[in-house]
């Protein structure tokens, strides 16, 4: 299995090397978007993060915090 992954990555690298600069930038944008979405999904599923979000929501509900729009 590890050999297969290495071969796939080598093939992928060869394909990337063959791209022109514009295509590499497009690929970079796609990869960055995928990374952002994956990190966001991890963030949303994290128990500590969910607890923080609930604590902040409780503060808003109790009037302990206000949004920037509410300050003005």
Secondary structure, DSSP 8 states (H G I E B T S, - for coil): -HHHHHHHHHHHHHHHHTS-HHHHHHHHHHHHHHHHHHHHHHHHH-HHHHHHHHHHHHHHHHTS---HHHH-
